[in-house]
Structure formats: structure tokens, C-alpha cells
Amino acid sequence: MTATTLTFHERLLPGPGGWLGTVGLGAIAAIALWPLHTTAALVVGLLVCVGSAAALAITSPVVEVSDGVLRAGSARVPVTLLGPAEALDVAAMRHELGPGLDGRAYVCLRAWARTGVRVPLDDPADPTPYWLVSTRRPQLLVEALLG
């Protein structure tokens, strides 16, 4: 068994607002069913809340650098095929996602992680010009990519 060299790991879970949204969704479901049956309304509301929270957690992508590979969601690329990474603050990320976006770029985005990293891809076999990856810790991701 080989040891994994992990230099960066982040699961892009929602912030407090996202988790409160799951509670709100459960409350809406309960209120909608309340006139029909109180107990059923509470059970369904709780199930909707738990189910939506589980869905948010399960579908939250992982951004990771380990063993010389950058992983962002389901995509992976060796760090050797990447150019110099650039940490993006909120304004720069907004620009990159708007007028600065190349439609061929790979984007791993979560709206609740408003900063990110832009990493050029230097692979002649891949038409993707760069990766745009959401992260709450862009400088640490850039440092991990530098090795």
C-alpha cells in the first residue's frame, strides 16, 4: 500500500445560508402539508430537510492536490500539465466567470465559494485552455500547485 501525498484538500460545502435554505425547504414542505395531517407534515418536513442537506453534502465537489494531480470535482489533471496558477479574489473571479470566460474552459464552480484559481492547461491533446476552480483558500491552492 502506498502513502498519498496530500498537499491541499477542500470540499466545497455550502455556507450557513445554504444550510439554512435546507431548513427553509423542510419548513415549506411541512407548512404545505399541515392542513392535511400534523404528524405527516412534521415527518415530511424533517425528511425534506435531511434529504436536501444530504444532497448538498453529497454533490459538493472536492478540490484536491495529491500525488502530483489536481482534482476538481470529477476532473483530474497532472500538475505537470499545468501552467502558473493565479489566485482570484471576488472581483477577479466575477470577471473570469463573465466577460473573461472562454467557453472551452473547465469550470468547477460553487456560488458560495466566491474566490478561486485560474490554472492554464498546457496539454496539446486537450483543447481546454484553462481550469477555473472555486475555492475559499485560493492562495493555499496556488502554493500546493507549485509543489
N, C-alpha and C positions, 0 to 999 in steps of 0.2 A: 504494500500500500504506500503511495507517495503522498507527501505532505503538500498541501496547497499553499502557495504564497499569495496571501490576500493583502492588497495594499489600499483598497478602497471598497466600501460596501455601503449602499444606501437603498432602502426600499422606499419608494415614493408614495407613502401613505398620505391620505388627506390630512389637512389641518383640523383644528377644532370645529370650524364651520361645516366641513364635510361630515363629521361625525354627528353634529347637531342636526344636520339635514336628515340623517337616518332616523333619528328620534322623531323629527317632524313628520316624516313619511309614515312612521308607525302610528303616530297620533292621528293623522288624517284618515288612515285606514280604520282605526278604532272609532273615530267620530262618525264615519260614514256608516258603520255597522251598528252603532249604539242603539238606534231606534228599534232594530230588529231583535237583538239579544245582547244583553250587557256582558255576560261572560264570554260569549263568542267574540264580541268586539274587542275585549281586552286580550284574548288569546291571539286573535288575528293581528291586532296592533303590535303585540310583542313579537310575533313571528315575522312580520314585515320589517320591524326594526332590526332584529337579529339577522334576518336574511340579507337585508340591504347592507348592513355593516360587514357581514361576511363577504358579500360580493365586492365591496370596495377594497377590502383587505386582499382578497384573492387576485383581483385584477390589477393591483398596484404593481408596476414594473420594478425590477431590481436593476440598479446601475452598479456595476462592479468592475474592478480591475484586479485580476488574479492570474497568476502564471503567464503573464505577458499577453493577456487577452482582455479587451474591453467588451463588456456585456452590457447592453442597454435594452431592457425588455427581452424579446425573443431573439434579437440580433447579436451576433458576435463578430469581432474582427481582431486579428492580431495587432498588437501595439506597433509592431514593426512596419505595418502598412499605413500608419497614421502620421500626419504632419504635426506641426506645433499647435497644441490646443490653446484656445483663447477662452478665458473666463468671462462670462457675460453678466452684467448687472441687470436690473429690471428694465431699464430703458433700452439697453443694447439687445436684450432678449426680445423685447417687443418689436424692435426694428427687424431683427433676424426672422421673426415669425410673420412679419408684414411685408413691407416693400423690399426687404433684403433677402427674402426667401427664394431659393432656387427649387423649383418643383421636383427636381431629381434627388434632392437631399433626403437622407434618412432622418426622420424626426421621432424622437421618443419624448413626448410632451405630457405633462400633467399641469393643469392650470393652477393648481395650488402650490406648485414649486415654481416661483416666478423668475428665478435666475437659472442659468445654465452654462453649458460649454459648447463651443463650436470647434469641431475637430476635422480638419481636412483629411480626405481619404486619398492615399497615393497607391492605388491598385489599378493598373492598366486594364485588368479584366472586368472591372466594375465601373459602370457609368455614374455611380453615386459620387458627387463632388465632395460632400462633407456630411458629417453627422451633427445634428443639433439635439443635444440631450439636456433635459431638465434635471436640475439638482439643486438642493438647498445649500450645498457646500461646493461651489464651483472651483474655488482656489485649491481645495484639497484634491479634487478630481484631476485638475491640471497637474498638480505635483505628483500624483500617483501615475499619470501617464508619462511623465518624464523619467520615472523609474527611480 
